[in-house]
């Protein structure tokens, strides 16, 4: 199964955000290259919120280009077998934490946001991953900083999309 086919199946099975979910499916139907950064109309991305439920905290990255505290994530790559695998790969690369495990149940949220040209939209499929006990993070080239934040601190440092992702993740935990 291709990554495109996996994305369609994942989105068809996702039960929340019906209107946005349909917009993602319509985008893929209209753009067979809609999984890739080269698609000028926008493309799907995969992200993951790194959660330590034992300590009630999440790991956020200070994004190098955007200069915002965000969850880990980014573009799908040809070697990614699934959207979940892409999100897990991004979270592992950007956090430096081995042994992250996806929160069961598939995507936690969808978030579509505008980005500068030549692309115009990121259609982000957002997952949550659990950090192993005692996880030690390491800053990657894509981050200016990585920091653990208590759940109640996130709204003070991150935008509403991250807060919504955290709320949805906590509801699933």
N, C-alpha and C positions, 0 to 999 in steps of 0.2 A: 504494500500500500504506500502511496506517495504521501509526502507531507501535506500537499494540497488536499488529498482525499481524507487524511486524518483530520485536518482542520474543519472540513465540511461536516464530518461525522461528529466531532467534538461540539461544534456550534449547534448542530441539529439536536444534540442531546442536552445542551445547556438549557436549564429551565428558567433562568431569570432574565430580566431586561429584554423582553420580547421584541420591542421595536428596534433596539440597537442590535440584537442578535440577528434579526432579519436583514438589517442594513449590512452587516458583515457578510451574510450569505449572499446577498445581492451583489456586493462588491466582488466576491470570489466568482460568482457566475458571470459577471461582466468582464472580469480580468483574470484570465488563466495564469497570469504572472503576478497575481495579487499577494503572493506569499513573500515576494522578494523586494528588496530595497530599490531595485531598478524600475519598478512599476511607477510611472509618473503620477497616477491617480491616487497613490497611497498604497500601503501594504500592511499585512498583519505583522505584529511583533508579539513576543512572548516575554512575560516578566513574572517575577516571584517575590513575594514578601517573605523574608527570612525571619522566622518566629522562634523564640525561646519561651514556650508556655510555662515552663517551670519557674522562670524568673519574671514572667509577665513583661517581656520586652521584644522589640524588633530591631533588626540591624538595617540601617539606612545608609545609602551611599550619597556623598556630596558629588553630584555628577559634574565631571570635568567641563563639559561644554555648556550645560544649562545652569550650573552653579545653584542647583536646587537639591534638597534632600529628597531622595526617591527610593523606591524599591529597586532591586536588581532587575535587569532585563535588557532586551535589545532585539536585534534582527535575527531572523531565522537563517540558518545556513544549510547548504545542500546536504550535509551529512546528518542533519537532525531527522530522526525517524518520525517523531511526533511533536506536537506543540508542547506537551508536557516535558518532553526531553529537552526541547529548546530552552524552556524556562528554567529547568534544572541546570542545564549547562551554563546558561548566563549567570544564574545565582552562584554556582560553584566558582566560575571564573572570576566574577566580580567581588565575591566575599573571601575567596581563598579557603573556604571551609569545605573539607571533605566530609562525606557521609550525610549530606542533606537528604531528607526524604520528603517527597510530596505529600501534602495533606490530602487524604482520600476525598474523592468526590468530584474530581475534575476542576475546571476553572472556578475561581471564587467570584470574579467580576469581569466585565468588559469595560474598557475605557477608550473612547475615540478622542484624539486630540490633534489639533493642527500643528504642523511642523513647517519650517521654512522650505522653499523651493530648492531643488527640483522636485522633491516629493511634496505632497500636500497634507497627507494624513497618516498617522499611526493608528491602526486599529489593534489596540493592545488586548491580548488575552491574558488575564492576570490569574496567577496561581499563588498558593502559599506553600512554603517548604519549612519543615521543622529542622532546627539545628540540633545536632547531637549534644548531649550533656558536656559541658566544659569546652565548647567550641571556641577556637581561637581564629580570629579573622586576620586577613592580610590584604592591604590596599593594593588594588591593581592599577594599571596604567589608565584605566577609564575613570578612576575616582580621584578626587582631591582628598577625600577623607572617608572613613567608615566609622560609624558610631552606633552603639546600642542605645535605644531610647525606651523608657518605660511607656506602656500603652498610653497613659495620660499625658505624656510629653509630646506625642507625635503631632497633635494639632498646633502646637506652638512653633514647630520647625518646618513642617511639610505642608503641601497644598491639599486642597479638598479631595483630590483623587486618591492620595495616599491614605487620608483619613477614612474615606469610604471603603478602600481595600482592607484596612485594618478592622473596621467595624464588621465587614462581611466575613473576614477570617475569624474574628473572635466569636461570631455567631455560629460558625461551623465547628470551632473547637469545642 
